[in-house]
Amino acid sequence: MTAAILFPGQGAQFEGMGRDWSEADEAARETFAEADRILGFSLSKACWEGGDEVNRTDLAQPGIFTTSVAAVRALEGRGLDRARAAATCGLSLGEYSALWCAGSLDFADGLRLVRLRGEAMQAASEATPSGMVSLLGADESSAQALATVGAGRGVCSVANLNAPGQIILSGELDALDAVEAVASDHGVRRTRRLVVAGGFHSECMRPAAERLEAALREIELRPPTVPFYSNVTAEATDDPARIAAQLADQVCSPVLWQRSIQALLDAGVSEFLEPAPGRVLAGLMKKIAPSARVDSAATPAPRGA
């Protein structure tokens, strides 16, 4: 296999995610049943029948992780060999799926971590009223300038460098109000508040990062069996201690997605696979590298197709 496997993060969730995989494949079905047993409640029901509940940070994160693992396990039954992937990478939360895929993290440990991560980020959001704003048409320079404007009113920083023209700021609500008031003066065509619980990937999440750091000390991480690219550095790393530190840092640090994809391209990767849920990363790839091939496994194809 010459493709890199890319995993989506929070924002890819939707009611019913993973249900089609579970109905089509025993391995996927058992993955959700295993998740229900590990967590002690029906995550599958929350994902499939919970309505807007699936958008809660503490449910979306374990739900996305479980859906991605279920899809990969189903694809393995159809010939996928993840041990031969060119590399693996995940957007924010997707890093946990990527580490599981690379053999660095057990499913049970990963699930407990993302559940705790979601709960900790939800608690930090409730403690500090905050949010995120997308800047349509901004470049990194203008985004940094706007973050400086916002920082005059509170926490505000660049949170996601996802693709050309798609940059997100994160911070306290007063700071984001200040950004929106002057965004057009910095060449931004439009701003859009994201429907998220709080200011992810900013210092608003420091309490969550500290809880996650403590939890990661209790988890065994192994060296990845295929190259794993970190959002924090946009570089491959195989040192478990460094990976653990980056997972904690990532909660408050910007997601360097465009740079991570460019690093993969520079390493000679030109084909990518995006397992469920959704096709968010395929959309970003069209902006980063339109000629790259992305196979989406958002839904199960018939066996033999």
Secondary structure as UniProt FT lines:
FT   STRAND          4..7
FT   TURN            10..11
FT   TURN            15..18
FT   HELIX           19..24
FT   HELIX           26..39
FT   HELIX           43..49
FT   HELIX           51..55
FT   HELIX           57..76
FT   TURN            77..79
FT   HELIX           82..84
FT   STRAND          87..90
FT   TURN            92..93
FT   HELIX           94..101
FT   TURN            102..103
FT   HELIX           107..127
FT   STRAND          130..136
FT   HELIX           140..151
FT   STRAND          156..163
FT   TURN            164..165
FT   STRAND          166..172
FT   HELIX           173..182
FT   HELIX           183..186
FT   STRAND          190..193
FT   TURN            200..201
FT   HELIX           203..205
FT   HELIX           206..216
FT   TURN            217..218
FT   STRAND          228..229
FT   TURN            231..233
FT   HELIX           240..250
FT   TURN            251..252
FT   HELIX           257..266
FT   TURN            267..268
FT   STRAND          271..275
FT   HELIX           280..288
FT   TURN            290..291
FT   STRAND          293..297
FT   TURN            303..304
//
